Amino acid sequence: MRFRCFLNIFGCLLLAASSPSYALKFVSDEVNLNPTYDNFSVCYGHTCDTVQQVSVSQSAWSKVAGLFRPVANTEQAERVQIGLAVALMERIVGEITGTANDKAYNFKGLFAKSHQMDCIDESTNTTTYLTMFKKTGLIKWHTVKNPVTRGFFIFGWPHNTAVIQGIKTGKRWAVDSWFYDNGEKPAIVPLSKWKKGWDPRKIK
């Protein structure tokens, strides 16, 4: 399992280095590249060991959509909405997939917990949710980018995040759910800062 995890992480490193400006690409070919609320993929079990095809009800999706009302009038305001919506999606999906108790970081017992998520699972799922928000017009001030990796072994253990980019400013932001338990708001920080090793545990 450890060796397989290493290979999947290495694949993500190559992916991050070679991805175009925007075309969804993930570590697993089973991930739905055209997600809708009634047909999308959720990764868990570490490095997308399990990819479950999921649908949520229209009423549940309406609750998510309601978090984007009123429409944000700035990029900053929209990022607040994005954080709330990603957290709600995690809570909704957690009840369906059995991942409701997913813990922050790589929780103790990493290779024994089949419903725990690592950063590849988290970044894949968050990118899927962001893509759904964008496709349905809920996100207006940002575009969605492919997940980004930092670390590359030489400078630290590899870590992945979902990414959005402001349309007017061009600034990229990490949207990182891995730092928190399932259903909590993800960290949304400048990607340049995230790449330097940003971690909420280091904030005093």
Residue, then its C-alpha position, 0 to 999 in steps of 0.5 A: m500500500r505504501f509503495r502504491c501511495f508513493l507511485n500515485i503521489f509521483g504521478c500527481l507530481l508529473l501531472a502538476a508539472s505538465s497540466p495545461s492552463y485548464a483541463l481537468k486531470f486527476v490521479s485516477d481515470e475513474v474520476n468524472l471530468n464532467p461532474t453534475y450534482d446528480n453524477f459526480s465522483v468522490c475519492y477516498g481511501h488515500t490517493c483515490d484508492t476508492v472512487q465512488q460515483v455519487s449523486v445528491s438530491q436537488s433539494a440538497w444542491s439547492k442548499v449549496a446554491g443558496l450559499f451563493r446568494p446574494v451574488a458576490n460583488t467582489e472576488q473576496a466575497e465570493r471566496v467566502q461563499i466558496g469556503l462555505a459551499v465546499a464545507l456543506m458539500e463535504r457534509i452532504v457527501g460524507e453521509i452518502t460515502g461514509t466519509a463524514n468522520d474524515k479527520a484533518y491531515n493524514f490522521k493516525g492509522l493512515f493506511a488502516k482507515s478506508h474512509q479517511m482522505d489524504c491531500i490527493d483525495e481532498s484536492t480532487n474532491t474540492t476541484t470537483y465541487l468547484t467545477m460543479f459550482k462554476k459550471t452552474g454559474l454559482i462562481k462568477w469571479h473565479t475560474v477553476k484550475n487543476p490541483v497544484t503540488r508543493g514539496f517534490f520530496i526535495f523541499g518537503w513531503p508532497h502536498n496537493t491543493a485545489v486552486i481557483q484564480g480571480i478573473k479580474t486580478g489573475k491571483r491564484w488561491a489554494v482551496d485546501s480542505w486537508f487541514y481540517d475535519n470533514g465539513e469544516k471550511p477549507a483554508i483559502v490562501p494565496l497560492s504563492k503563500w501556500k507553496k512556501g509551506w503555509d500550514p495553520r499549525k504554524i500560525k501563532 
